[in-house]
Amino acid sequence: MTFLYLIRHARSTWNAEGRMQGRADPPLDEVGRAQAQALAVHFKDEPIHIVYSSPLIRARETAEILVAVHSACPPLKFDDRLMERHLGEWTGLTGDEARDRFPEQAGRDWRIDGPPGGESQTVLAGRAAEAVGDILAAHPEETVAIVSHGGTLNAYLAHLLGIPPEKPVGFRFGNTGVARLSVRGDHVYLLGLGDDWHLNGMRN
C-alpha cells in the first residue's frame, strides 16, 4: 500500500494580496515561511520516503522546508505537471479585477473552459492525474508527499472521485492544507481532506 500526502503550498506574497497566480512565480511571504515550518514540524516523525513538488517557487520553498527535516529523504523531485492552472489573461488580477475586465464570465463557472487564454478543467485534470499516476507507479509500498497548488489538487481529487470536468467542484485546501490517501492497486481511500491543524498555534 502506498500512502500519499497531497499538500498545498504555504502563503505567497500574492496570496496575501488576493491576486490570482497561475503560472506566475511570487515567493512565500513571512507568514508563508512560518506556515511551511509548522508543516515540517508536524511531519518530522512521519516516514516520508520521497517528496515531489511543482517547480513554482511558492511550492518549491514549501517543499524544501519540509524536506529539510527529513534527512533520510532522497533529493526533492520536481514535475512540471504539478504546476498550477495556467490563468492566461487573469494572471495577477484580483477576483474583482477579473470580474470588471471580463464581465462575460459572470454567472458561469469559469473553471470549465478556463480563463481567457488559460487552461481548461479537462486539461488541468488530465495532466494532474497523469503526474500523480506516474508518481504512484514509481513508488509502490512507500509514503509519498506531493506539494502542489489548490487548483491542481482540486482537479486531481475530482478526477479521482469520478466527477466530470464539466462539473468542477471545490475541495478545501488552505495554505499548507493536507489531503491523506492510501492506494492499493486500483483502490484509493481518501483518509483526510484539508487538514491544517498544524497551523493552530498561528491563528489569532
HELIX and SHEET records of a PDB file:
HELIX    1   1 THR A   13  GLU A   17  1                                   5    
HELIX    2   2 GLU A   30  PHE A   43  1                                  14    
HELIX    3   3 ILE A   57  ALA A   68  1                                  12    
HELIX    4   4 ASP A   80  LEU A   82  5                                   3    
HELIX    5   5 GLY A   88  TRP A   90  5                                   3    
HELIX    6   6 GLY A   95  ARG A  101  1                                   7    
HELIX    7   7 PRO A  103  GLN A  105  5                                   3    
HELIX    8   8 GLN A  121  ALA A  138  1                                  18    
HELIX    9   9 GLY A  150  LEU A  160  1                                  11    
HELIX   10  10 TRP A  197  MET A  202  5                                   6    
SHEET    1   A 6 LYS A  77  PHE A  78  0                                        
SHEET    2   A 6 ILE A  50  SER A  53  1                                        
SHEET    3   A 6 THR A 143  SER A 148  1                                        
SHEET    4   A 6 THR A   2  ARG A   8  1                                        
SHEET    5   A 6 VAL A 178  ARG A 184 -1                                        
SHEET    6   A 6 HIS A 187  ASP A 195 -1                                        
END                                                                             
